[in-house]
Amino acid sequence: MTSTQTDALTTVLDQWKSAVNAHDPKRVATYFTDDAIFQGLHPYSVGPDSVTAYYDSQPIGMTADYTVLQTRRLADDLVLGYLSVDFGFTDRPTLTVYLSVILHISASSCAAPARPGSSTTTRCPGSTTQTSTTAFTAEQEHGHGISC
């Protein structure tokens, strides 16, 4: 796990986390491609509109806190991240899930957030710009598979 790979993931995931914590479903959805396959804890759906609907259905006060556990460079422009994410709620126990994130880093880039298949552009340290694409697969701590 290199700091460059972790930094790229952190840049993207911090933006995703900020949108989740702000209960801003439309901003969360901006991190997804038009053909993103999204499941969350519901049956799967496709595209940013379904991501917006999913996060809009989540309770006010839900928060996300993540830890990057591992990274791997899959290709010059692809980074795989394996994360633990704790979704906190005001009325029930925290739900821990594990996510796999694939981040596409363009030639002149840094990072931008994502959730399933997300694509966005953001300004990164050193004034470089990056487009990133992310796909998540999540598994709850007790072993039930979900993908988002």
C-alpha positions as CSV (number, residue, x, y, z in Angstrom):
1,M,0.0,0.0,0.0
2,T,1.6,3.2,-1.1
3,S,0.9,6.7,0.2
4,T,0.1,7.9,-3.4
5,Q,-2.6,5.2,-3.8
6,T,-4.0,5.9,-0.3
7,D,-3.9,9.6,-0.9
8,A,-5.9,9.2,-4.2
9,L,-8.5,7.1,-2.5
10,T,-8.7,9.4,0.5
11,T,-9.3,12.4,-1.7
12,V,-12.2,10.7,-3.4
13,L,-13.7,9.0,-0.3
14,D,-13.5,12.2,1.9
15,Q,-15.8,13.9,-0.7
16,W,-18.2,10.9,-0.7
17,K,-18.2,10.9,3.1
18,S,-18.9,14.6,3.3
19,A,-21.9,14.2,1.0
20,V,-23.2,11.2,3.0
21,N,-22.7,13.0,6.3
22,A,-24.5,16.1,5.0
23,H,-27.4,14.0,3.9
24,D,-26.9,15.4,0.4
25,P,-28.1,12.5,-1.9
26,K,-27.8,14.5,-5.1
27,R,-24.1,15.3,-4.3
28,V,-23.5,11.6,-3.4
29,A,-24.9,10.6,-6.8
30,T,-22.5,13.0,-8.7
31,Y,-19.8,10.4,-7.9
32,F,-21.5,7.7,-10.0
33,T,-21.4,7.1,-13.8
34,D,-24.6,7.0,-15.8
35,D,-24.3,3.2,-16.0
36,A,-23.3,2.6,-12.4
37,I,-24.8,-0.6,-10.9
38,F,-25.8,0.3,-7.3
39,Q,-27.2,-2.0,-4.6
40,G,-26.6,-0.6,-1.2
41,L,-28.8,-2.6,1.2
42,H,-31.7,-2.7,-1.3
43,P,-32.2,-4.5,-4.6
44,Y,-29.8,-3.2,-7.2
45,S,-30.5,-0.3,-9.5
46,V,-28.6,1.5,-12.3
47,G,-27.4,5.1,-12.6
48,P,-27.1,8.2,-10.5
49,D,-30.9,8.7,-10.1
50,S,-31.1,5.4,-8.2
51,V,-28.2,6.4,-6.0
52,T,-30.0,9.7,-5.2
53,A,-33.2,7.8,-4.3
54,Y,-31.2,5.3,-2.2
55,Y,-29.4,8.0,-0.1
56,D,-32.5,10.1,0.1
57,S,-34.2,7.2,1.8
58,Q,-31.5,6.9,4.4
59,P,-32.3,8.5,7.8
60,I,-31.2,12.0,8.6
61,G,-28.1,11.8,10.8
62,M,-26.6,8.8,9.1
63,T,-22.9,9.2,8.9
64,A,-20.0,7.3,7.2
65,D,-16.6,6.8,8.7
66,Y,-14.1,4.8,6.7
67,T,-10.6,3.3,7.0
68,V,-8.5,2.3,4.0
69,L,-7.3,-1.2,4.9
70,Q,-5.4,-2.2,1.7
71,T,-4.6,-0.8,-1.8
72,R,-3.3,-2.5,-4.9
73,R,-2.4,-0.9,-8.3
74,L,-4.3,-2.9,-10.9
75,A,-2.8,-1.0,-13.8
76,D,-1.0,2.3,-14.4
77,D,-4.3,4.2,-14.1
78,L,-6.3,1.9,-11.8
79,V,-6.1,1.6,-8.0
80,L,-8.1,-1.0,-6.0
81,G,-8.9,0.0,-2.4
82,Y,-10.3,-2.3,0.3
83,L,-12.1,-0.3,3.1
84,S,-14.0,-0.7,6.3
85,V,-16.9,1.7,6.6
86,D,-18.9,2.3,9.7
87,F,-22.4,3.8,9.0
88,G,-23.6,5.5,12.1
89,F,-27.2,6.1,13.0
90,T,-28.9,8.2,15.7
91,D,-31.5,5.4,16.5
92,R,-29.6,2.1,16.1
93,P,-26.2,0.5,16.3
94,T,-23.5,1.2,13.8
95,L,-23.4,-0.9,10.7
96,T,-19.9,-2.0,9.5
97,V,-19.5,-2.9,5.9
98,Y,-16.4,-3.7,3.8
99,L,-16.1,-1.9,0.4
100,S,-13.9,-2.6,-2.6
101,V,-13.3,0.6,-4.6
102,I,-11.7,0.8,-8.0
103,L,-10.4,4.3,-8.8
104,H,-9.4,5.4,-12.3
105,I,-6.7,8.0,-12.3
106,S,-6.2,10.0,-15.5
107,A,-2.8,11.0,-16.8
108,S,-3.0,14.5,-15.3
109,S,-4.8,13.7,-12.1
110,C,-5.2,13.1,-8.4
111,A,-8.6,12.0,-7.2
112,A,-12.4,12.4,-6.9
113,P,-15.0,10.5,-5.0
114,A,-17.1,7.7,-5.8
115,R,-19.5,5.2,-5.0
116,P,-20.4,2.5,-7.4
117,G,-19.0,3.2,-10.8
118,S,-18.7,6.9,-10.1
119,S,-17.1,9.4,-12.3
120,T,-16.2,13.0,-11.4
121,T,-13.4,15.6,-11.6
122,T,-11.8,17.4,-8.7
123,R,-8.9,19.7,-8.0
124,C,-6.1,18.0,-6.2
125,P,-2.9,19.1,-4.3
126,G,-0.3,20.4,-6.7
127,S,-3.1,21.8,-8.9
128,T,-3.6,18.7,-11.0
129,T,-7.0,17.5,-12.1
130,Q,-8.2,13.9,-12.1
131,T,-11.2,12.0,-13.3
132,S,-12.0,9.0,-11.2
133,T,-14.2,6.1,-11.6
134,T,-15.1,4.0,-8.6
135,A,-17.0,0.7,-8.1
136,F,-17.9,-0.5,-4.7
137,T,-18.6,-4.0,-3.5
138,A,-19.6,-4.2,0.1
139,E,-19.9,-7.0,2.6
140,Q,-21.5,-6.6,6.0
141,E,-19.4,-7.7,8.9
142,H,-21.5,-10.7,9.6
143,G,-20.9,-12.0,6.0
144,H,-23.9,-11.0,3.9
145,G,-22.8,-9.7,0.6
146,I,-23.9,-6.4,-0.8
147,S,-22.6,-4.3,-3.6
148,C,-23.1,-0.6,-4.0
